[in-house]
Amino acid sequence: MYDSLVERMAFETKTLFISIEYRLSPETVFPGGILDCEAAIDHFYQFGEIQFGVNTSKVVIMGDSAGGNLATVVAQRRAARKALPALAGQVLIYPLLQMADMQTVSYRYFHTRLNGYALVDPESVAYYYMFYAGIDMDEKAYLIPSVVSNGHVAKHLHKDVEEVMMSYRKVIETTRNYNNHSISERWQIERNYEAQDLMKPFLTNPDFSPLMRKDLSNLPPTMVITCEFDVLRDE
């Protein structure tokens, strides 16, 4: 799927690109994709200079959407264990970074203005993210309406979630990036205890939801590319 794009980027930037064919969900669930990416990157660091003549102090990791999730999780985990060589940077393209708040402004903007027009919708994000968590969504699809209202967040997690999310929300929701008059208020939460039980191990786990990591100070220089009309924009 990405071959032609990677080839074009390599040609235009005169840069070596390595595209990691990590295993996908639902066949391989969390944290399988992370471990695949880490194994590939560790191998490249070990043999990249010998096989490709690469300066391993200049390696940048990049991913889009779910791949952006994996890219920054790998970067965070390497930084946490002080792995060397350190990554020179990360490029995150409309990354999927959290599932604890499905009512951010960009999600509510979708419901108000983009329903039926945008490529990615809140229901699909919830569906595939829960598949990644190892939940059989062919059988549990009935949970989606409660999840997109934040009904999957157990009360005992609210403090941890709010501590992180509010620090971002204050900035995003007070900017002029949106016409806030055209966006609905947060709607009623439809609590679902089954969804809460299933998602409890994942929502505040930074390896699953990297936006939940409280200390980002030791990450490499980062470029974030986002889309104007996208539920993931605020992430």
Number of C-alpha atoms within 10 A of each C-alpha: 5 8 8 9 10 15 15 11 13 14 12 9 9 9 11 15 16 13 14 14 11 18 15 12 17 17 10 15 18 19 14 16 20 22 15 16 21 21 14 17 18 15 11 18 18 13 14 16 12 11 9 10 10 16 11 18 12 11 20 18 21 22 18 18 16 18 21 22 26 31 25 27 23 22 24 22 16 18 18 13 8 11 12 12 14 17 20 16 17 22 20 23 20 24 24 26 23 22 25 26 19 23 20 19 24 24 22 20 21 20 17 12 14 18 13 10 10 12 11 16 18 23 15 13 19 20 20 16 22 27 20 23 20 18 19 13 18 9 8 14 14 11 21 22 18 19 27 23 19 23 24 29 26 18 11 9 14 12 10 13 17 15 12 15 17 12 10 14 15 10 9 17 16 10 11 8 11 15 9 14 7 11 17 13 11 12 10 10 16 14 19 18 15 13 22 21 12 15 21 16 11 17 25 23 14 17 22 25 19 23 24 23 15 11 10 13 8 12 19 19 11 15 12 14 12 17 11 12 17 19 27 24 17 21 16
